[in-house]
Amino acid sequence: MKKKVFIIGASGMIGEALHKIYSRKEYDIVGGDKEVLENDCMFVDITERDSVRRLISQVKPDIVTLTAALSHVDYCEEFPQESEKVNVDGVQNVLDAIDKEKVSIVYFSSDYIFDGLNGPYAEIDEPNPLCVYGRHKLIAEKLVQNALKNYLIIRTTWVYGPEARGKNFVLSLVTRLKNKERIKVPFDQIGSPTYSENLAEVVEELVQKGKTGIYNVAGPVLVDRYSFAREICRVFGLPENMLLPVTTQELRQKAKRPLKAGLKVHKVMKEMETPLIGYEAGLRFTRKSYV
C-alpha cells in the first residue's frame, strides 16, 4: 500500500521539488499551500488551527512534510509577531492535528539557527540564532522534537532552483540583471548553496529508509555570496560587472546574518546513496529548466 505524503508548502520551491521527486516513487501525494498555484493543490493556512485539524483529518496522511514558513528574514525581524504566528504557532497547529503514534513529520529548518561565528556547522553543534527568524526556527525544531519520536528535521540553506514564483536568490538575481540593475552582493557571507531537486532526492531517500532525527542536507561546497553570484552570471551568460561587492554591514539589513555559516554534510553523505552536488552543476540544471 502506498504511503500518503501531505506536503504543506507544496507551491514553494522546496515543496515543488519534493512533489516532483515523490511523484517518481511509490507514494500517494497531496499538496497544500496558502498560495495555490496548481489545480491539485489544496488551500491550507497553518495559522488557522481548526482548519489545519480538519484538513489533516480529511487527508489522513502517513507523512506530513512541512516546508511552509515565513522565510523573509528581514520581514520577520520587523514583524516578529507575524513570524511567530507562522513559524512557531503554525508548526504547533500541525503537530496538534496529527496522530502522533501513526504519522511522521519531516520539518525543514535552517542554518540561521546558528550565529555564523565558526561555521560550517554539524548536527551536534550548539545553536545560537542572531535574528527573529533563526530563533523561531529553533523553537519550532524543539516543538517537533518534544511532540513525537518519529520525526525528521532537515536543516538546509541557500536553496535555489526551479520555482514558479522565482523568488530564490538565483532566479531573482537573473531577473534583476536582465533588467540591467546594478546589484550589491555581500562578499563576507559564506554558506552552502543547495540545489532544490538534489535536496528533495536526498530527503526522499531519508524518508524511504525510515531515518529519524536531525540531518543537514545542503550543497557540499562552501562559497561566499559574491563568488556565488559571479558563477550565476557565468552560467546564465550575464554581465559580472553589474555586481557590486560589499560587506554585509553596508547593506544595512534589518536582521543580522550569520556570516561564516553553512552546514557540514558528512552524516548524510555517509548514510545516503544519493550524492550531493556542488553549486556549479546545480546552476547548470537550474538554467536548463529556466530557459
C-alpha positions as CSV (number, residue, x, y, z in Angstrom):
1,M,0.0,0.0,0.0
2,K,1.3,3.4,-1.0
3,K,2.2,5.8,1.8
4,K,0.3,9.1,1.7
5,V,2.5,12.2,1.9
6,F,1.0,15.5,2.7
7,I,3.3,18.3,1.5
8,I,2.4,21.5,3.3
9,G,4.0,24.3,1.4
10,A,3.7,22.5,-1.9
11,S,3.7,25.7,-4.1
12,G,7.1,26.8,-2.7
13,M,10.4,26.0,-4.2
14,I,11.2,23.0,-1.8
15,G,7.6,21.9,-2.0
16,E,7.6,21.9,-5.8
17,A,10.9,19.9,-5.8
18,L,9.6,17.4,-3.3
19,H,6.4,16.9,-5.3
20,K,8.4,16.2,-8.4
21,I,10.7,13.7,-6.8
22,Y,8.0,11.9,-4.8
23,S,5.9,11.6,-8.0
24,R,8.6,9.4,-9.4
25,K,8.3,7.0,-6.5
26,E,5.6,4.9,-5.0
27,Y,3.7,7.5,-2.9
28,D,0.2,8.9,-2.8
29,I,0.9,12.7,-2.8
30,V,-1.3,15.5,-1.6
31,G,-0.2,19.1,-1.8
32,G,-1.4,22.0,0.3
33,D,-0.4,25.7,0.4
34,K,-1.7,29.1,1.2
35,E,-0.7,30.2,-2.3
36,V,-2.4,27.6,-4.5
37,L,-0.6,27.7,-7.9
38,E,-1.6,24.2,-9.1
39,N,-5.1,22.8,-9.5
40,D,-4.4,19.7,-7.4
41,C,-3.0,21.8,-4.5
42,M,-5.4,22.2,-1.6
43,F,-5.6,25.5,0.3
44,V,-4.1,25.4,3.8
45,D,-3.1,28.1,6.2
46,I,-1.1,26.7,9.0
47,T,-2.0,29.6,11.3
48,E,-5.7,28.5,11.2
49,R,-5.7,25.8,13.9
50,D,-9.2,24.4,13.3
51,S,-8.8,24.4,9.6
52,V,-5.5,22.5,9.8
53,R,-7.1,19.9,12.1
54,R,-10.0,19.4,9.7
55,L,-7.8,19.2,6.7
56,I,-5.3,16.7,8.2
57,S,-8.3,14.6,9.4
58,Q,-9.6,14.6,5.8
59,V,-6.3,13.8,4.1
60,K,-5.2,11.1,6.6
61,P,-1.5,11.3,5.8
62,D,1.2,8.8,6.8
63,I,3.9,11.5,6.4
64,V,3.5,15.3,6.8
65,T,6.2,17.2,5.1
66,L,6.3,20.8,6.5
67,T,8.1,23.3,4.3
68,A,5.6,26.1,4.7
69,A,7.2,29.1,6.5
70,L,7.5,32.8,6.6
71,S,11.1,32.9,5.4
72,H,11.7,36.6,4.5
73,V,14.3,37.2,7.2
74,D,14.1,41.0,7.3
75,Y,10.3,40.9,7.3
76,C,10.4,38.5,10.3
77,E,12.7,40.9,12.1
78,E,10.4,43.8,11.5
79,F,7.2,41.9,12.3
80,P,8.2,39.3,14.9
81,Q,4.6,38.6,16.0
82,E,3.7,37.6,12.4
83,S,6.8,35.4,12.2
84,E,5.9,33.7,15.5
85,K,2.3,33.1,14.3
86,V,3.5,31.3,11.2
87,N,6.9,29.8,12.1
88,V,6.1,28.7,15.6
89,D,2.3,28.6,16.2
90,G,1.8,27.2,12.7
91,V,4.1,24.3,13.4
92,Q,2.4,23.7,16.7
93,N,-1.0,23.6,14.9
94,V,0.2,20.9,12.6
95,L,1.7,18.9,15.4
96,D,-1.6,19.2,17.4
97,A,-3.6,17.9,14.4
98,I,-1.7,14.7,13.6
99,D,-2.0,11.3,15.2
100,K,1.5,11.2,16.8
101,E,1.5,7.4,17.0
102,K,0.8,6.9,13.3
103,V,2.1,10.0,11.5
104,S,5.7,11.1,11.0
105,I,6.8,14.6,10.4
106,V,9.5,15.9,8.1
107,Y,10.3,19.5,9.2
108,F,12.5,21.9,7.3
109,S,14.8,24.1,9.3
110,S,17.8,26.4,8.5
111,D,21.4,27.3,9.3
112,Y,20.0,30.6,10.6
113,I,19.7,28.8,14.0
114,F,23.5,29.4,14.2
115,D,25.4,32.6,14.8
116,G,27.9,32.2,11.9
117,L,31.0,32.8,14.1
118,N,32.5,29.4,13.4
119,G,30.8,27.6,10.6
120,P,30.1,25.4,8.8
121,Y,28.0,23.6,11.4
122,A,27.3,19.9,12.2
123,E,24.1,18.5,13.5
124,I,25.6,18.3,17.1
125,D,26.8,21.9,17.2
126,E,25.1,24.3,19.7
127,P,22.6,26.7,18.0
128,N,22.8,30.4,18.8
129,P,20.5,32.3,16.5
130,L,21.1,36.0,15.8
131,C,17.7,37.0,14.4
132,V,14.0,36.5,14.9
133,Y,13.7,34.1,12.0
134,G,16.5,31.9,13.4
135,R,15.1,31.9,16.9
136,H,11.7,30.9,15.7
137,K,13.0,28.1,13.5
138,L,14.9,26.8,16.5
139,I,11.8,27.0,18.7
140,A,9.9,25.1,16.1
141,E,12.6,22.4,16.0
142,K,12.2,21.9,19.7
143,L,8.4,21.7,19.3
144,V,8.8,18.9,16.8
145,Q,11.4,17.0,18.9
146,N,9.2,17.3,22.0
147,A,6.0,16.2,20.3
148,L,6.9,12.9,18.8
149,K,9.7,10.4,18.3
150,N,9.1,9.7,14.7
151,Y,10.4,13.0,13.2
152,L,12.9,14.1,10.7
153,I,14.4,17.6,10.9
154,I,16.1,18.7,7.7
155,R,18.5,21.7,8.1
156,T,19.3,23.3,4.8
157,T,20.5,26.7,3.5
158,W,20.8,28.9,0.4
159,V,18.3,26.8,-1.5
160,Y,17.9,27.6,-5.2
161,G,16.4,26.0,-8.3
162,P,13.3,25.9,-10.5
163,E,10.5,27.8,-8.8
164,A,7.2,29.1,-10.2
165,R,7.4,32.3,-8.1
166,G,11.0,32.9,-8.9
167,K,11.8,34.3,-5.5
168,N,15.1,32.5,-4.7
169,F,18.4,34.2,-4.9
170,V,19.5,32.8,-8.2
171,L,16.3,33.5,-10.2
172,S,15.8,36.9,-8.6
173,L,19.4,37.8,-9.5
174,V,19.0,36.6,-13.0
175,T,15.8,38.7,-13.5
176,R,17.3,41.8,-12.0
177,L,20.4,41.6,-14.1
178,K,18.4,41.1,-17.2
179,N,16.6,44.3,-16.3
180,K,20.1,45.9,-16.2
181,E,20.1,46.6,-12.5
182,R,23.3,47.0,-10.6
183,I,23.2,44.7,-7.5
184,K,25.0,44.9,-4.3
185,V,26.1,41.4,-3.2
186,P,28.0,40.7,0.1
187,F,31.4,39.0,-0.1
188,D,31.5,38.3,3.6
189,Q,28.6,35.9,3.9
190,I,29.7,32.3,3.5
191,G,27.2,29.4,3.0
192,S,26.3,26.2,1.2
193,P,24.3,26.7,-1.9
194,T,21.8,23.9,-2.2
195,Y,20.0,22.8,-5.4
196,S,16.4,22.2,-4.6
197,E,15.8,19.0,-6.6
198,N,19.0,17.4,-5.2
199,L,17.8,18.3,-1.7
200,A,14.4,16.7,-2.4
201,E,16.1,13.5,-3.7
202,V,18.1,13.1,-0.5
203,V,15.1,13.8,1.7
204,E,13.1,11.2,-0.2
205,E,15.8,8.7,0.4
206,L,16.0,9.5,4.1
207,V,12.2,9.0,4.3
208,Q,12.3,5.8,2.3
209,K,14.9,4.4,4.6
210,G,13.0,5.4,7.7
211,K,15.6,7.8,9.1
212,T,14.8,9.9,12.1
213,G,16.5,12.8,14.0
214,I,18.3,15.8,12.6
215,Y,20.1,15.8,9.2
216,N,22.0,18.6,7.5
217,V,21.1,18.4,3.8
218,A,22.9,21.1,1.8
219,G,25.3,21.6,-1.0
220,P,28.8,20.2,-0.2
221,V,30.7,23.3,-1.3
222,L,31.1,26.4,0.7
223,V,31.3,29.7,-1.1
224,D,30.8,33.4,-0.3
225,R,27.7,35.0,-1.8
226,Y,29.5,37.3,-4.2
227,S,31.5,34.5,-5.7
228,F,28.3,32.5,-6.0
229,A,26.7,35.5,-7.8
230,R,29.6,35.6,-10.2
231,E,29.1,31.9,-11.0
232,I,25.5,32.6,-11.6
233,C,26.5,35.3,-14.1
234,R,28.8,32.9,-15.9
235,V,26.3,30.1,-16.2
236,F,23.5,32.3,-17.3
237,G,25.6,34.5,-19.6
238,L,25.1,37.7,-17.7
239,P,27.5,40.6,-17.1
240,E,29.5,40.3,-13.9
241,N,30.3,44.0,-13.9
242,M,26.8,44.7,-12.7
243,L,27.6,43.0,-9.4
244,L,28.9,45.3,-6.7
245,P,30.8,43.5,-3.9
246,V,30.0,45.0,-0.5
247,T,30.1,44.0,3.2
248,T,27.0,42.8,4.9
249,Q,27.2,45.9,7.2
250,E,27.0,48.1,4.1
251,L,23.7,46.5,3.1
252,R,22.1,47.8,6.4
253,Q,19.7,44.8,6.5
254,K,17.2,44.7,9.4
255,A,18.1,41.2,10.5
256,K,21.6,40.1,11.5
257,R,23.1,37.4,9.2
258,P,25.3,34.5,10.3
259,L,28.4,35.3,8.2
260,K,30.6,32.2,8.5
261,A,27.7,29.8,8.2
262,G,26.9,26.8,6.0
263,L,26.3,23.2,7.0
264,K,28.5,20.1,7.4
265,V,27.0,17.2,5.5
266,H,29.3,14.3,6.5
267,K,26.5,12.5,8.2
268,V,24.0,12.4,5.3
269,M,26.8,11.7,2.8
270,K,27.9,8.7,4.8
271,E,24.4,7.2,5.2
272,M,22.7,8.0,1.9
273,E,23.5,6.8,-1.6
274,T,22.2,9.9,-3.4
275,P,25.2,12.2,-3.9
276,L,25.1,15.9,-3.0
277,I,26.0,18.1,-6.0
278,G,28.1,21.3,-6.0
279,Y,26.6,24.7,-7.0
280,E,28.3,24.7,-10.4
281,A,26.3,21.6,-11.5
282,G,23.2,22.8,-9.7
283,L,23.3,26.1,-11.5
284,R,23.6,24.4,-14.9
285,F,20.5,22.3,-14.0
286,T,18.6,25.4,-13.0
287,R,19.5,27.1,-16.2
288,K,18.2,24.2,-18.3
289,S,14.8,24.5,-16.5
290,Y,14.8,28.3,-16.8
291,V,15.2,28.8,-20.5
